Amino acid sequence: MKVHILDDWFDTLRGLPCFELLKGHDVTVWTDHEECEAALADRLQNADCLVLFRERTKVTRSLLRQLPNLRLISQRGAYPHVDVPACTEQGVLFCSTKGGDGANYAAAELTFALILAAMRQLPQQMASVKTGAWQMGVGRSLRGRRLGLYGYGRIGRVVADYARAFGMDVVWWASEAGGARAVADGETVAVSRASFFADSDVVSLHLRLTPETQGTITTTDLAAMSPRAVLINTSRAGLIAEGALLQALNAGRPGTAAVDVFASEPLTNAADPLLSHPRLIATPHIGFVTEDEFDRQFADIFAQVNAYAQGAPIHMVNPSVFAP
C-alpha cells in the first residue's frame, strides 16, 4: 500500500524499531505541517493509507472528498480531529486504539518534571544565572507537601508513585466511579471538591477530554487554590473552562501554572496573554514526545496498517466500511 505519514516534524519514525513494520509498503514521510487543505490534498492524491501523528492534522469532510484513493486512516488515541461520519460516507476505514495496559510514562515523567520546575523555580533560576544575576529567589521542597491528582487513571497513578518517592502526600478527586476505585485501592480521596483544590499544594489534571469533561475545571475551582499553589496540566487544555486559567493567574490563585497543552496548537504567538504570563511555565505539548513513546505508539499504528493489508483489520472505529 501507498502509506503517507503526516507531521513527523523531526523525522524520528524512520530511525525507530517500529518502522520495520512498514517494510513492504510504499511509505512517504512528511516532516512538515501543511496547513492549506488544498495543498495537503494535492500531496496525498496517491495515498491508500494515512497515518496520523496524534492530533496535528484535522481530517475533514472536504479533505476526504479530495482523496479518491484513500482506503484507510490509522492512528492511536482519541480522535476529536477526525470526522468519522465523513470517513464512513467516503468509504474510508478509520482504525484507532488506545493501546495496551501500560501507562504513558513519558507523560507522567513530564508531569513530575513540571512539578519540580514550578516548585524549584527552575526556568526562572536558569534564566537568572544565564544573565549573570545568579540566584533569583527561594524555591520549595516537595517532601511533606500535598499533591492533588484529579482523575484516577493510569498516568495519574504513575505520577502518584513518583510523588510518594519524593515524600509527598497524595490525595485524589475523580468521578464517582473513579473515586470508588481509588478507595478500593486504599487511596485517599478528598472529603470534598472544594477541599481538594483548597488544601493541595500542587493540583495535577489527569482526565480524558470528552464532552462530559470539557470545561470541568471552573473559575470557582481555581479561585479556591492557594496563592502559593501550583496547577499542572499535561492532559488537555479543554478540561479548564475557556479563559479561566488566565483569569486565575491574573487573580493570583493559583500562584503558578505549568502546562503542556493549549486551546489552540501549535501556539506560536509569543505575545499570547496566557503563554506570556509571568506566572506560567509552558512546554509545547511534549508529554508524549520521546523516542520510546513514539516507538510504542507507532508500533500499534503500523500493526493496524498491516492488519488491514492482510484483510483482517483491527481496532475499527467505523466497521461498517469494511467488507471482507
Number of C-alpha atoms within 10 A of each C-alpha: 18 16 24 21 19 22 20 17 13 9 12 15 18 12 11 15 13 19 16 13 16 17 9 10 13 12 16 14 17 16 14 12 13 16 11 8 16 12 10 17 18 12 14 23 13 16 22 19 24 21 22 23 19 17 17 16 17 16 20 16 16 13 16 19 14 16 20 15 15 23 20 25 23 26 25 23 14 15 14 12 13 18 16 19 13 17 23 17 12 17 18 25 23 27 23 20 18 12 17 9 7 9 15 18 18 18 24 24 17 19 27 19 13 27 23 16 17 25 19 17 18 16 12 17 18 14 14 15 12 10 8 8 11 12 12 13 10 9 14 11 12 20 13 13 18 20 26 26 27 24 21 22 17 16 22 24 18 17 23 22 14 16 20 15 10 14 15 19 18 22 21 27 24 20 12 9 9 17 20 15 15 21 12 10 9 9 15 15 21 19 11 10 15 15 14 24 26 20 19 25 24 26 28 27 25 25 23 16 18 12 10 9 14 17 17 15 18 16 19 12 20 25 21 18 26 19 17 14 24 25 26 22 22 25 22 19 20 20 23 22 15 16 12 18 23 18 15 23 21 15 13 18 23 27 18 24 27 22 24 21 21 20 13 9 11 11 13 10 9 9 9 10 10 19 19 13 16 13 19 20 22 19 16 14 18 13 20 19 13 13 14 13 16 18 18 17 23 24 21 22 26 21 17 27 27 19 13 21 13 9 11 12 20 17 19 17 14 16 15 10 18 18 6 6
